[in-house]
């Protein structure tokens, strides 16, 4: 049910595809109608600033009252490019499993698109069925997945062997359980297990902690240290900020 198909001038599109077609060409100046090629004689200019709003995400935070958070282009770039916890390249495939109204989709979509990797859309019915999800991860050769913490706690014991084949497995949303992370680690593999923390206001994640074999000895799972291009603070009893880490 696509409304428009954008392609280049050379690619053959079968006649049975009735979707309106827009062909992009570097050397043809016909701009009339959707069926004709469109030429750009110079780079497109954008007046957008890095501080401009990229999207508005609604969250209730701790108040229970929904509010719109205006997320900037800079916030997205800082979260997905050179972030220090999940470097991506053209060999990676990221599962798009998050509801578009939930800020985890920023990781699912913009991390691969801004790093030359692939987005693989996983439908909700598959996502909520652990065995179908495991099959989809294997079939599409997924390398990165961001879970809500609650779902990770369930799936770690059900499809742990499949999840252990990933390159990056992160979860966020609430306090992570050391037992669930330890369960995942027992399956071996080279997966990087990441516990992430951050409210919507700071663009998805502000800190991350990578779980290692030594982490099982901790009393509780840390939220970690700031991701790249991020500064975190602990507030004293007078709400004065005290810097605790800069990366």
Secondary structure, DSSP 8 states (H G I E B T S, - for coil): --S-EEEESS----TT--S-EEEEESS----SSTTSEEE-SS-------TTSEEEEEEE-TTTTS-EEEEEEHHHHHHHHSS-SS----TT-EEEE-S-TTSTTHHIIIIIHHTTT-EEEE--HHHHTSHHHHHHHHHHTT--EEEEEHHHHHHHHHHSHHHHTTSSEEEEESS---HHHHHHHHTT-SS-EEEEEE--GGGSS-SEEEE--GGGGGSSS----EE-TT-EEEEE-TT--EEEEEE-
